[in-house]
Amino acid sequence: QVQLVESGGGLVQAGGSLRLSCAASIRTFGTYVIGWFRQAPGKEREFVAVITWNGARKYYADSVKGRFTISRDDVQNTAALQMNNLKPEDTAIYYCGASKFYSGTDPNRFPSWGQGTQVTVSS
């Protein structure tokens, strides 16, 4: 499994921006699909965005499309989630996950996870 560490969360006002980072501790990072998911209190973990190998394809949840951008740097072994125009409903713990073969929206298909980073958006 891949060890992942998220960072960059915090408290921001509605309309503000945050940039989350996901750092991996393996040299074969470029061979993994990276997904961002989030989990609000009392809710299930939900898909936010995913980026395939070499950044060839990116997919977003409808709720974040046009506001969030996923990217990756396979030299630095990192992935990022740029979040703009944040809304209170974006408040959640954000997790990055890694999968060798799966590039969909089901979090159960991602075997490796970080510890998460809290994002809180005030109105």
Backbone as XML, in Angstrom:
<?xml version="1.0"?>
<chain id="A" units="angstrom">
  <residue number="1" name="GLN">
    <atom name="N" x="0.830" y="-1.190" z="0.000"/>
    <atom name="CA" x="0.000" y="0.000" z="0.000"/>
    <atom name="C" x="0.871" y="1.250" z="0.000"/>
  </residue>
  <residue number="2" name="VAL">
    <atom name="N" x="0.248" y="2.334" z="-0.417"/>
    <atom name="CA" x="0.940" y="3.612" z="-0.512"/>
    <atom name="C" x="0.661" y="4.429" z="0.736"/>
  </residue>
  <residue number="3" name="GLN">
    <atom name="N" x="1.695" y="5.038" z="1.297"/>
    <atom name="CA" x="1.495" y="5.945" z="2.431"/>
    <atom name="C" x="1.269" y="7.348" z="1.899"/>
  </residue>
  <residue number="4" name="LEU">
    <atom name="N" x="0.165" y="7.960" z="2.318"/>
    <atom name="CA" x="-0.232" y="9.274" z="1.838"/>
    <atom name="C" x="-0.394" y="10.224" z="3.016"/>
  </residue>
  <residue number="5" name="VAL">
    <atom name="N" x="-0.026" y="11.475" z="2.813"/>
    <atom name="CA" x="-0.171" y="12.496" z="3.852"/>
    <atom name="C" x="-0.797" y="13.730" z="3.235"/>
  </residue>
  <residue number="6" name="GLU">
    <atom name="N" x="-1.970" y="14.114" z="3.724"/>
    <atom name="CA" x="-2.647" y="15.322" z="3.247"/>
    <atom name="C" x="-2.260" y="16.517" z="4.114"/>
  </residue>
  <residue number="7" name="SER">
    <atom name="N" x="-2.318" y="17.688" z="3.504"/>
    <atom name="CA" x="-2.079" y="18.925" z="4.222"/>
    <atom name="C" x="-2.779" y="20.056" z="3.498"/>
  </residue>
  <residue number="8" name="GLY">
    <atom name="N" x="-2.871" y="21.205" z="4.157"/>
    <atom name="CA" x="-3.414" y="22.380" z="3.505"/>
    <atom name="C" x="-4.818" y="22.768" z="3.930"/>
  </residue>
  <residue number="9" name="GLY">
    <atom name="N" x="-5.444" y="21.963" z="4.776"/>
    <atom name="CA" x="-6.778" y="22.305" z="5.221"/>
    <atom name="C" x="-6.770" y="23.492" z="6.166"/>
  </residue>
  <residue number="10" name="GLY">
    <atom name="N" x="-7.964" y="23.973" z="6.508"/>
    <atom name="CA" x="-8.062" y="25.092" z="7.421"/>
    <atom name="C" x="-9.454" y="25.681" z="7.431"/>
  </residue>
  <residue number="11" name="LEU">
    <atom name="N" x="-9.543" y="26.857" z="8.050"/>
    <atom name="CA" x="-10.798" y="27.583" z="8.141"/>
    <atom name="C" x="-10.774" y="28.745" z="7.158"/>
  </residue>
  <residue number="12" name="VAL">
    <atom name="N" x="-11.810" y="28.857" z="6.350"/>
    <atom name="CA" x="-11.873" y="29.911" z="5.344"/>
    <atom name="C" x="-13.315" y="30.403" z="5.226"/>
  </residue>
  <residue number="13" name="GLN">
    <atom name="N" x="-13.471" y="31.650" z="4.847"/>
    <atom name="CA" x="-14.811" y="32.190" z="4.642"/>
    <atom name="C" x="-15.356" y="31.744" z="3.291"/>
  </residue>
  <residue number="14" name="ALA">
    <atom name="N" x="-16.665" y="31.728" z="3.182"/>
    <atom name="CA" x="-17.306" y="31.392" z="1.916"/>
    <atom name="C" x="-16.785" y="32.318" z="0.817"/>
  </residue>
  <residue number="15" name="GLY">
    <atom name="N" x="-16.511" y="31.725" z="-0.339"/>
    <atom name="CA" x="-15.934" y="32.460" z="-1.444"/>
    <atom name="C" x="-14.422" y="32.425" z="-1.492"/>
  </residue>
  <residue number="16" name="GLY">
    <atom name="N" x="-13.818" y="31.941" z="-0.420"/>
    <atom name="CA" x="-12.362" y="31.865" z="-0.356"/>
    <atom name="C" x="-11.796" y="30.638" z="-1.046"/>
  </residue>
  <residue number="17" name="SER">
    <atom name="N" x="-10.475" y="30.476" z="-0.923"/>
    <atom name="CA" x="-9.770" y="29.385" z="-1.599"/>
    <atom name="C" x="-8.844" y="28.667" z="-0.631"/>
  </residue>
  <residue number="18" name="LEU">
    <atom name="N" x="-8.617" y="27.402" z="-0.928"/>
    <atom name="CA" x="-7.614" y="26.595" z="-0.230"/>
    <atom name="C" x="-6.982" y="25.664" z="-1.249"/>
  </residue>
  <residue number="19" name="ARG">
    <atom name="N" x="-5.748" y="25.284" z="-0.966"/>
    <atom name="CA" x="-5.053" y="24.312" z="-1.812"/>
    <atom name="C" x="-4.602" y="23.161" z="-0.936"/>
  </residue>
  <residue number="20" name="LEU">
    <atom name="N" x="-5.150" y="21.996" z="-1.197"/>
    <atom name="CA" x="-4.783" y="20.800" z="-0.465"/>
    <atom name="C" x="-3.668" y="20.068" z="-1.201"/>
  </residue>
  <residue number="21" name="SER">
    <atom name="N" x="-2.786" y="19.455" z="-0.430"/>
    <atom name="CA" x="-1.702" y="18.660" z="-1.005"/>
    <atom name="C" x="-1.752" y="17.242" z="-0.468"/>
  </residue>
  <residue number="22" name="CYS">
    <atom name="N" x="-1.291" y="16.321" z="-1.302"/>
    <atom name="CA" x="-1.236" y="14.911" z="-0.935"/>
    <atom name="C" x="0.162" y="14.429" z="-1.309"/>
  </residue>
  <residue number="23" name="ALA">
    <atom name="N" x="0.948" y="14.047" z="-0.314"/>
    <atom name="CA" x="2.314" y="13.597" z="-0.554"/>
    <atom name="C" x="2.398" y="12.091" z="-0.368"/>
  </residue>
  <residue number="24" name="ALA">
    <atom name="N" x="3.105" y="11.441" z="-1.289"/>
    <atom name="CA" x="3.260" y="9.989" z="-1.236"/>
    <atom name="C" x="4.716" y="9.624" z="-1.009"/>
  </residue>
  <residue number="25" name="SER">
    <atom name="N" x="4.900" y="8.468" z="-0.393"/>
    <atom name="CA" x="6.256" y="8.064" z="-0.009"/>
    <atom name="C" x="6.806" y="6.955" z="-0.893"/>
  </residue>
  <residue number="26" name="ILE">
    <atom name="N" x="6.398" y="6.903" z="-2.151"/>
    <atom name="CA" x="6.889" y="5.855" z="-3.037"/>
    <atom name="C" x="7.421" y="6.475" z="-4.317"/>
  </residue>
  <residue number="27" name="ARG">
    <atom name="N" x="8.344" y="5.761" z="-4.952"/>
    <atom name="CA" x="8.928" y="6.293" z="-6.186"/>
    <atom name="C" x="8.088" y="5.971" z="-7.413"/>
  </residue>
  <residue number="28" name="THR">
    <atom name="N" x="7.117" y="5.048" z="-7.233"/>
    <atom name="CA" x="6.259" y="4.686" z="-8.370"/>
    <atom name="C" x="4.934" y="5.432" z="-8.315"/>
  </residue>
  <residue number="29" name="PHE">
    <atom name="N" x="4.932" y="6.613" z="-7.727"/>
    <atom name="CA" x="3.713" y="7.401" z="-7.565"/>
    <atom name="C" x="3.003" y="7.593" z="-8.892"/>
  </residue>
  <residue number="30" name="GLY">
    <atom name="N" x="3.750" y="7.764" z="-9.949"/>
    <atom name="CA" x="3.173" y="8.025" z="-11.259"/>
    <atom name="C" x="2.340" y="6.889" z="-11.818"/>
  </residue>
  <residue number="31" name="THR">
    <atom name="N" x="2.437" y="5.700" z="-11.223"/>
    <atom name="CA" x="1.669" y="4.549" z="-11.707"/>
    <atom name="C" x="0.348" y="4.382" z="-10.968"/>
  </residue>
  <residue number="32" name="TYR">
    <atom name="N" x="0.015" y="5.328" z="-10.088"/>
    <atom name="CA" x="-1.213" y="5.253" z="-9.300"/>
    <atom name="C" x="-2.220" y="6.313" z="-9.732"/>
  </residue>
  <residue number="33" name="VAL">
    <atom name="N" x="-3.461" y="5.936" z="-9.736"/>
    <atom name="CA" x="-4.562" y="6.887" z="-9.846"/>
    <atom name="C" x="-4.730" y="7.543" z="-8.464"/>
  </residue>
  <residue number="34" name="ILE">
    <atom name="N" x="-4.932" y="8.855" z="-8.457"/>
    <atom name="CA" x="-5.128" y="9.580" z="-7.205"/>
    <atom name="C" x="-6.524" y="10.189" z="-7.179"/>
  </residue>
  <residue number="35" name="GLY">
    <atom name="N" x="-7.224" y="9.944" z="-6.095"/>
    <atom name="CA" x="-8.556" y="10.508" z="-5.940"/>
    <atom name="C" x="-8.647" y="11.345" z="-4.679"/>
  </residue>
  <residue number="36" name="TRP">
    <atom name="N" x="-9.462" y="12.371" z="-4.742"/>
    <atom name="CA" x="-9.798" y="13.164" z="-3.561"/>
    <atom name="C" x="-11.252" y="12.867" z="-3.191"/>
  </residue>
  <residue number="37" name="PHE">
    <atom name="N" x="-11.474" y="12.632" z="-1.916"/>
    <atom name="CA" x="-12.794" y="12.365" z="-1.384"/>
    <atom name="C" x="-12.994" y="13.222" z="-0.145"/>
  </residue>
  <residue number="38" name="ARG">
    <atom name="N" x="-14.232" y="13.328" z="0.300"/>
    <atom name="CA" x="-14.481" y="14.092" z="1.514"/>
    <atom name="C" x="-15.577" y="13.425" z="2.332"/>
  </residue>
  <residue number="39" name="GLN">
    <atom name="N" x="-15.535" y="13.693" z="3.598"/>
    <atom name="CA" x="-16.522" y="13.111" z="4.498"/>
    <atom name="C" x="-16.950" y="14.148" z="5.523"/>
  </residue>
  <residue number="40" name="ALA">
    <atom name="N" x="-18.225" y="14.506" z="5.477"/>
    <atom name="CA" x="-18.798" y="15.430" z="6.444"/>
    <atom name="C" x="-19.359" y="14.629" z="7.623"/>
  </residue>
  <residue number="41" name="PRO">
    <atom name="N" x="-19.529" y="15.255" z="8.774"/>
    <atom name="CA" x="-20.043" y="14.548" z="9.953"/>
    <atom name="C" x="-21.377" y="13.879" z="9.664"/>
  </residue>
  <residue number="42" name="GLY">
    <atom name="N" x="-21.480" y="12.604" z="10.004"/>
    <atom name="CA" x="-22.715" y="11.866" z="9.824"/>
    <atom name="C" x="-23.003" y="11.431" z="8.403"/>
  </residue>
  <residue number="43" name="LYS">
    <atom name="N" x="-22.063" y="11.681" z="7.503"/>
    <atom name="CA" x="-22.269" y="11.302" z="6.105"/>
    <atom name="C" x="-21.204" y="10.323" z="5.646"/>
  </residue>
  <residue number="44" name="GLU">
    <atom name="N" x="-21.479" y="9.654" z="4.535"/>
    <atom name="CA" x="-20.509" y="8.737" z="3.970"/>
    <atom name="C" x="-19.442" y="9.511" z="3.186"/>
  </residue>
  <residue number="45" name="ARG">
    <atom name="N" x="-18.319" y="8.847" z="3.020"/>
    <atom name="CA" x="-17.248" y="9.446" z="2.220"/>
    <atom name="C" x="-17.724" y="9.570" z="0.768"/>
  </residue>
  <residue number="46" name="GLU">
    <atom name="N" x="-17.533" y="10.753" z="0.184"/>
    <atom name="CA" x="-18.012" y="10.984" z="-1.169"/>
    <atom name="C" x="-16.891" y="11.438" z="-2.094"/>
  </residue>
  <residue number="47" name="PHE">
    <atom name="N" x="-17.079" y="11.107" z="-3.337"/>
    <atom name="CA" x="-16.111" y="11.440" z="-4.380"/>
    <atom name="C" x="-16.069" y="12.941" z="-4.624"/>
  </residue>
  <residue number="48" name="VAL">
    <atom name="N" x="-14.866" y="13.457" z="-4.825"/>
    <atom name="CA" x="-14.673" y="14.860" z="-5.184"/>
    <atom name="C" x="-14.029" y="14.972" z="-6.571"/>
  </residue>
  <residue number="49" name="ALA">
    <atom name="N" x="-12.871" y="14.338" z="-6.741"/>
    <atom name="CA" x="-12.153" y="14.431" z="-8.015"/>
    <atom name="C" x="-11.163" y="13.278" z="-8.117"/>
  </residue>
  <residue number="50" name="VAL">
    <atom name="N" x="-10.790" y="12.944" z="-9.342"/>
    <atom name="CA" x="-9.806" y="11.895" z="-9.568"/>
    <atom name="C" x="-8.949" y="12.274" z="-10.759"/>
  </residue>
  <residue number="51" name="ILE">
    <atom name="N" x="-7.692" y="11.871" z="-10.705"/>
    <atom name="CA" x="-6.761" y="12.120" z="-11.801"/>
    <atom name="C" x="-6.049" y="10.819" z="-12.108"/>
  </residue>
  <residue number="52" name="THR">
    <atom name="N" x="-6.011" y="10.482" z="-13.387"/>
    <atom name="CA" x="-5.426" y="9.201" z="-13.788"/>
    <atom name="C" x="-3.914" y="9.329" z="-13.964"/>
  </residue>
  <residue number="53" name="TRP">
    <atom name="N" x="-3.323" y="8.227" z="-14.387"/>
    <atom name="CA" x="-1.890" y="8.177" z="-14.564"/>
    <atom name="C" x="-1.436" y="9.268" z="-15.527"/>
  </residue>
  <residue number="54" name="ASN">
    <atom name="N" x="-0.379" y="9.919" z="-15.191"/>
    <atom name="CA" x="0.206" y="10.992" z="-15.991"/>
    <atom name="C" x="-0.742" y="12.173" z="-16.187"/>
  </residue>
  <residue number="55" name="GLY">
    <atom name="N" x="-1.810" y="12.238" z="-15.396"/>
    <atom name="CA" x="-2.749" y="13.352" z="-15.519"/>
    <atom name="C" x="-3.529" y="13.353" z="-16.809"/>
  </residue>
  <residue number="56" name="ALA">
    <atom name="N" x="-3.618" y="12.212" z="-17.478"/>
    <atom name="CA" x="-4.259" y="12.149" z="-18.780"/>
    <atom name="C" x="-5.750" y="12.488" z="-18.714"/>
  </residue>
  <residue number="57" name="ARG">
    <atom name="N" x="-6.409" y="12.061" z="-17.628"/>
    <atom name="CA" x="-7.829" y="12.336" z="-17.484"/>
    <atom name="C" x="-8.136" y="12.806" z="-16.073"/>
  </residue>
  <residue number="58" name="LYS">
    <atom name="N" x="-9.104" y="13.698" z="-15.994"/>
    <atom name="CA" x="-9.550" y="14.220" z="-14.700"/>
    <atom name="C" x="-11.073" y="14.201" z="-14.679"/>
  </residue>
  <residue number="59" name="TYR">
    <atom name="N" x="-11.624" y="13.799" z="-13.551"/>
    <atom name="CA" x="-13.070" y="13.771" z="-13.390"/>
    <atom name="C" x="-13.430" y="14.461" z="-12.083"/>
  </residue>
  <residue number="60" name="TYR">
    <atom name="N" x="-14.586" y="15.121" z="-12.089"/>
    <atom name="CA" x="-15.017" y="15.874" z="-10.926"/>
    <atom name="C" x="-16.463" y="15.542" z="-10.575"/>
  </residue>
  <residue number="61" name="ALA">
    <atom name="N" x="-16.773" y="15.636" z="-9.297"/>
    <atom name="CA" x="-18.166" y="15.575" z="-8.872"/>
    <atom name="C" x="-18.877" y="16.820" z="-9.387"/>
  </residue>
  <residue number="62" name="ASP">
    <atom name="N" x="-20.137" y="16.684" z="-9.702"/>
    <atom name="CA" x="-20.890" y="17.828" z="-10.229"/>
    <atom name="C" x="-20.888" y="18.998" z="-9.242"/>
  </residue>
  <residue number="63" name="SER">
    <atom name="N" x="-20.852" y="18.678" z="-7.959"/>
    <atom name="CA" x="-20.945" y="19.729" z="-6.940"/>
    <atom name="C" x="-19.703" y="20.612" z="-6.879"/>
  </residue>
  <residue number="64" name="VAL">
    <atom name="N" x="-18.593" y="20.152" z="-7.446"/>
    <atom name="CA" x="-17.348" y="20.937" z="-7.386"/>
    <atom name="C" x="-16.842" y="21.348" z="-8.763"/>
  </residue>
  <residue number="65" name="LYS">
    <atom name="N" x="-17.497" y="20.873" z="-9.802"/>
    <atom name="CA" x="-17.042" y="21.162" z="-11.164"/>
    <atom name="C" x="-17.029" y="22.664" z="-11.406"/>
  </residue>
  <residue number="66" name="GLY">
    <atom name="N" x="-15.926" y="23.150" z="-11.952"/>
    <atom name="CA" x="-15.784" y="24.569" z="-12.208"/>
    <atom name="C" x="-15.202" y="25.353" z="-11.043"/>
  </residue>
  <residue number="67" name="ARG">
    <atom name="N" x="-15.129" y="24.730" z="-9.874"/>
    <atom name="CA" x="-14.567" y="25.412" z="-8.689"/>
    <atom name="C" x="-13.282" y="24.743" z="-8.210"/>
  </residue>
  <residue number="68" name="PHE">
    <atom name="N" x="-13.197" y="23.432" z="-8.349"/>
    <atom name="CA" x="-12.032" y="22.682" z="-7.882"/>
    <atom name="C" x="-11.213" y="22.199" z="-9.079"/>
  </residue>
  <residue number="69" name="THR">
    <atom name="N" x="-9.897" y="22.111" z="-8.872"/>
    <atom name="CA" x="-9.000" y="21.589" z="-9.901"/>
    <atom name="C" x="-8.029" y="20.602" z="-9.271"/>
  </residue>
  <residue number="70" name="ILE">
    <atom name="N" x="-7.974" y="19.414" z="-9.841"/>
    <atom name="CA" x="-7.044" y="18.396" z="-9.365"/>
    <atom name="C" x="-5.812" y="18.386" z="-10.260"/>
  </residue>
  <residue number="71" name="SER">
    <atom name="N" x="-4.652" y="18.151" z="-9.656"/>
    <atom name="CA" x="-3.415" y="18.101" z="-10.430"/>
    <atom name="C" x="-2.452" y="17.136" z="-9.751"/>
  </residue>
  <residue number="72" name="ARG">
    <atom name="N" x="-1.364" y="16.832" z="-10.436"/>
    <atom name="CA" x="-0.362" y="15.959" z="-9.847"/>
    <atom name="C" x="1.013" y="16.331" z="-10.354"/>
  </residue>
  <residue number="73" name="ASP">
    <atom name="N" x="2.036" y="16.040" z="-9.572"/>
    <atom name="CA" x="3.427" y="16.254" z="-9.944"/>
    <atom name="C" x="4.143" y="14.942" z="-9.653"/>
  </residue>
  <residue number="74" name="ASP">
    <atom name="N" x="4.391" y="14.156" z="-10.694"/>
    <atom name="CA" x="4.964" y="12.824" z="-10.503"/>
    <atom name="C" x="6.470" y="12.866" z="-10.222"/>
  </residue>
  <residue number="75" name="VAL">
    <atom name="N" x="7.074" y="14.015" z="-10.362"/>
    <atom name="CA" x="8.487" y="14.174" z="-9.963"/>
    <atom name="C" x="8.565" y="14.385" z="-8.453"/>
  </residue>
  <residue number="76" name="GLN">
    <atom name="N" x="7.681" y="15.211" z="-7.930"/>
    <atom name="CA" x="7.635" y="15.489" z="-6.495"/>
    <atom name="C" x="6.813" y="14.468" z="-5.720"/>
  </residue>
  <residue number="77" name="ASN">
    <atom name="N" x="6.159" y="13.545" z="-6.436"/>
    <atom name="CA" x="5.285" y="12.541" z="-5.798"/>
    <atom name="C" x="4.171" y="13.192" z="-4.985"/>
  </residue>
  <residue number="78" name="THR">
    <atom name="N" x="3.538" y="14.185" z="-5.578"/>
    <atom name="CA" x="2.465" y="14.879" z="-4.897"/>
    <atom name="C" x="1.264" y="15.056" z="-5.820"/>
  </residue>
  <residue number="79" name="ALA">
    <atom name="N" x="0.123" y="15.236" z="-5.195"/>
    <atom name="CA" x="-1.092" y="15.616" z="-5.902"/>
    <atom name="C" x="-1.692" y="16.795" z="-5.154"/>
  </residue>
  <residue number="80" name="ALA">
    <atom name="N" x="-2.502" y="17.565" z="-5.834"/>
    <atom name="CA" x="-3.073" y="18.753" z="-5.216"/>
    <atom name="C" x="-4.541" y="18.888" z="-5.602"/>
  </residue>
  <residue number="81" name="LEU">
    <atom name="N" x="-5.267" y="19.597" z="-4.755"/>
    <atom name="CA" x="-6.650" y="19.941" z="-5.046"/>
    <atom name="C" x="-6.807" y="21.430" z="-4.754"/>
  </residue>
  <residue number="82" name="GLN">
    <atom name="N" x="-6.897" y="22.219" z="-5.826"/>
    <atom name="CA" x="-7.119" y="23.652" z="-5.695"/>
    <atom name="C" x="-8.614" y="23.885" z="-5.574"/>
  </residue>
  <residue number="83" name="MET">
    <atom name="N" x="-9.030" y="24.518" z="-4.499"/>
    <atom name="CA" x="-10.454" y="24.723" z="-4.239"/>
    <atom name="C" x="-10.739" y="26.219" z="-4.198"/>
  </residue>
  <residue number="84" name="ASN">
    <atom name="N" x="-11.530" y="26.683" z="-5.131"/>
    <atom name="CA" x="-11.904" y="28.092" z="-5.216"/>
    <atom name="C" x="-13.397" y="28.258" z="-4.973"/>
  </residue>
  <residue number="85" name="ASN">
    <atom name="N" x="-13.775" y="29.483" z="-4.644"/>
    <atom name="CA" x="-15.187" y="29.790" z="-4.411"/>
    <atom name="C" x="-15.821" y="28.772" z="-3.461"/>
  </residue>
  <residue number="86" name="LEU">
    <atom name="N" x="-15.177" y="28.577" z="-2.337"/>
    <atom name="CA" x="-15.645" y="27.570" z="-1.388"/>
    <atom name="C" x="-16.988" y="27.961" z="-0.791"/>
  </residue>
  <residue number="87" name="LYS">
    <atom name="N" x="-17.772" y="26.938" z="-0.495"/>
    <atom name="CA" x="-19.101" y="27.118" z="0.063"/>
    <atom name="C" x="-19.184" y="26.385" z="1.408"/>
  </residue>
  <residue number="88" name="PRO">
    <atom name="N" x="-20.089" y="26.790" z="2.272"/>
    <atom name="CA" x="-20.218" y="26.094" z="3.564"/>
    <atom name="C" x="-20.453" y="24.594" z="3.411"/>
  </residue>
  <residue number="89" name="GLU">
    <atom name="N" x="-21.136" y="24.195" z="2.358"/>
    <atom name="CA" x="-21.393" y="22.772" z="2.152"/>
    <atom name="C" x="-20.150" y="21.995" z="1.731"/>
  </residue>
  <residue number="90" name="ASP">
    <atom name="N" x="-19.047" y="22.682" z="1.486"/>
    <atom name="CA" x="-17.776" y="22.004" z="1.210"/>
    <atom name="C" x="-17.069" y="21.592" z="2.496"/>
  </residue>
  <residue number="91" name="THR">
    <atom name="N" x="-17.599" y="21.998" z="3.637"/>
    <atom name="CA" x="-16.992" y="21.650" z="4.921"/>
    <atom name="C" x="-16.971" y="20.145" z="5.117"/>
  </residue>
  <residue number="92" name="ALA">
    <atom name="N" x="-15.787" y="19.599" z="5.371"/>
    <atom name="CA" x="-15.614" y="18.153" z="5.523"/>
    <atom name="C" x="-14.145" y="17.857" z="5.816"/>
  </residue>
  <residue number="93" name="ILE">
    <atom name="N" x="-13.882" y="16.607" z="6.129"/>
    <atom name="CA" x="-12.505" y="16.124" z="6.141"/>
    <atom name="C" x="-12.211" y="15.623" z="4.731"/>
  </residue>
  <residue number="94" name="TYR">
    <atom name="N" x="-11.111" y="16.086" z="4.176"/>
    <atom name="CA" x="-10.736" y="15.717" z="2.815"/>
    <atom name="C" x="-9.613" y="14.686" z="2.860"/>
  </residue>
  <residue number="95" name="TYR">
    <atom name="N" x="-9.790" y="13.641" z="2.076"/>
    <atom name="CA" x="-8.839" y="12.541" z="2.025"/>
    <atom name="C" x="-8.347" y="12.346" z="0.592"/>
  </residue>
  <residue number="96" name="CYS">
    <atom name="N" x="-7.082" y="11.982" z="0.458"/>
    <atom name="CA" x="-6.622" y="11.514" z="-0.844"/>
    <atom name="C" x="-6.439" y="10.004" z="-0.774"/>
  </residue>
  <residue number="97" name="GLY">
    <atom name="N" x="-6.757" y="9.356" z="-1.866"/>
    <atom name="CA" x="-6.641" y="7.918" z="-1.970"/>
    <atom name="C" x="-5.853" y="7.541" z="-3.203"/>
  </residue>
  <residue number="98" name="ALA">
    <atom name="N" x="-5.236" y="6.376" z="-3.170"/>
    <atom name="CA" x="-4.448" y="5.900" z="-4.299"/>
    <atom name="C" x="-4.910" y="4.515" z="-4.700"/>
  </residue>
  <residue number="99" name="SER">
    <atom name="N" x="-4.993" y="4.314" z="-6.010"/>
    <atom name="CA" x="-5.378" y="3.021" z="-6.553"/>
    <atom name="C" x="-4.495" y="2.698" z="-7.742"/>
  </residue>
  <residue number="100" name="LYS">
    <atom name="N" x="-4.079" y="1.451" z="-7.818"/>
    <atom name="CA" x="-3.224" y="1.046" z="-8.925"/>
    <atom name="C" x="-4.000" y="0.960" z="-10.232"/>
  </residue>
  <residue number="101" name="PHE">
    <atom name="N" x="-5.273" y="0.544" z="-10.159"/>
    <atom name="CA" x="-5.994" y="0.230" z="-11.395"/>
    <atom name="C" x="-7.340" y="0.928" z="-11.540"/>
  </residue>
  <residue number="102" name="TYR">
    <atom name="N" x="-7.931" y="1.389" z="-10.434"/>
    <atom name="CA" x="-9.291" y="1.904" z="-10.481"/>
    <atom name="C" x="-9.297" y="3.420" z="-10.564"/>
  </residue>
  <residue number="103" name="SER">
    <atom name="N" x="-10.111" y="3.974" z="-11.475"/>
    <atom name="CA" x="-10.147" y="5.425" z="-11.662"/>
    <atom name="C" x="-11.567" y="5.960" z="-11.577"/>
  </residue>
  <residue number="104" name="GLY">
    <atom name="N" x="-12.417" y="5.291" z="-10.784"/>
    <atom name="CA" x="-13.797" y="5.714" z="-10.675"/>
    <atom name="C" x="-14.081" y="6.494" z="-9.420"/>
  </residue>
  <residue number="105" name="THR">
    <atom name="N" x="-15.357" y="6.483" z="-9.013"/>
    <atom name="CA" x="-15.821" y="7.321" z="-7.922"/>
    <atom name="C" x="-16.113" y="6.567" z="-6.630"/>
  </residue>
  <residue number="106" name="ASP">
    <atom name="N" x="-15.928" y="5.266" z="-6.607"/>
    <atom name="CA" x="-16.229" y="4.461" z="-5.428"/>
    <atom name="C" x="-15.048" y="4.450" z="-4.470"/>
  </residue>
  <residue number="107" name="PRO">
    <atom name="N" x="-15.178" y="5.048" z="-3.283"/>
    <atom name="CA" x="-14.037" y="5.091" z="-2.357"/>
    <atom name="C" x="-13.599" y="3.702" z="-1.897"/>
  </residue>
  <residue number="108" name="ASN">
    <atom name="N" x="-14.496" y="2.734" z="-1.922"/>
    <atom name="CA" x="-14.148" y="1.382" z="-1.474"/>
    <atom name="C" x="-13.160" y="0.693" z="-2.409"/>
  </residue>
  <residue number="109" name="ARG">
    <atom name="N" x="-12.978" y="1.256" z="-3.584"/>
    <atom name="CA" x="-12.049" y="0.672" z="-4.563"/>
    <atom name="C" x="-10.663" y="1.293" z="-4.464"/>
  </residue>
  <residue number="110" name="PHE">
    <atom name="N" x="-10.459" y="2.197" z="-3.495"/>
    <atom name="CA" x="-9.143" y="2.800" z="-3.284"/>
    <atom name="C" x="-8.541" y="2.163" z="-2.028"/>
  </residue>
  <residue number="111" name="PRO">
    <atom name="N" x="-7.497" y="1.362" z="-2.148"/>
    <atom name="CA" x="-6.962" y="0.645" z="-0.994"/>
    <atom name="C" x="-6.067" y="1.471" z="-0.070"/>
  </residue>
  <residue number="112" name="SER">
    <atom name="N" x="-5.560" y="2.591" z="-0.548"/>
    <atom name="CA" x="-4.627" y="3.381" z="0.259"/>
    <atom name="C" x="-5.214" y="4.761" z="0.528"/>
  </residue>
  <residue number="113" name="TRP">
    <atom name="N" x="-5.068" y="5.225" z="1.774"/>
    <atom name="CA" x="-5.627" y="6.511" z="2.195"/>
    <atom name="C" x="-4.671" y="7.256" z="3.110"/>
  </residue>
  <residue number="114" name="GLY">
    <atom name="N" x="-4.803" y="8.582" z="3.078"/>
    <atom name="CA" x="-4.123" y="9.396" z="4.063"/>
    <atom name="C" x="-4.996" y="9.566" z="5.295"/>
  </residue>
  <residue number="115" name="GLN">
    <atom name="N" x="-4.530" y="10.384" z="6.228"/>
    <atom name="CA" x="-5.252" y="10.567" z="7.488"/>
    <atom name="C" x="-6.327" y="11.646" z="7.378"/>
  </residue>
  <residue number="116" name="GLY">
    <atom name="N" x="-6.294" y="12.426" z="6.312"/>
    <atom name="CA" x="-7.295" y="13.458" z="6.085"/>
    <atom name="C" x="-6.868" y="14.814" z="6.603"/>
  </residue>
  <residue number="117" name="THR">
    <atom name="N" x="-7.478" y="15.854" z="6.039"/>
    <atom name="CA" x="-7.242" y="17.220" z="6.477"/>
    <atom name="C" x="-8.586" y="17.935" z="6.532"/>
  </residue>
  <residue number="118" name="GLN">
    <atom name="N" x="-8.803" y="18.676" z="7.610"/>
    <atom name="CA" x="-10.097" y="19.314" z="7.836"/>
    <atom name="C" x="-10.212" y="20.620" z="7.055"/>
  </residue>
  <residue number="119" name="VAL">
    <atom name="N" x="-11.323" y="20.761" z="6.349"/>
    <atom name="CA" x="-11.667" y="22.009" z="5.665"/>
    <atom name="C" x="-12.977" y="22.510" z="6.253"/>
  </residue>
  <residue number="120" name="THR">
    <atom name="N" x="-12.951" y="23.737" z="6.741"/>
    <atom name="CA" x="-14.150" y="24.341" z="7.311"/>
    <atom name="C" x="-14.408" y="25.665" z="6.615"/>
  </residue>
  <residue number="121" name="VAL">
    <atom name="N" x="-15.606" y="25.813" z="6.061"/>
    <atom name="CA" x="-15.979" y="27.021" z="5.334"/>
    <atom name="C" x="-17.102" y="27.702" z="6.111"/>
  </residue>
  <residue number="122" name="SER">
    <atom name="N" x="-16.839" y="28.918" z="6.545"/>
    <atom name="CA" x="-17.833" y="29.658" z="7.304"/>
    <atom name="C" x="-18.657" y="30.549" z="6.381"/>
  </residue>
  <residue number="123" name="SER">
    <atom name="N" x="-19.897" y="30.751" z="6.757"/>
    <atom name="CA" x="-20.801" y="31.565" z="5.917"/>
    <atom name="C" x="-20.745" y="33.034" z="6.296"/>
  </residue>
</chain>
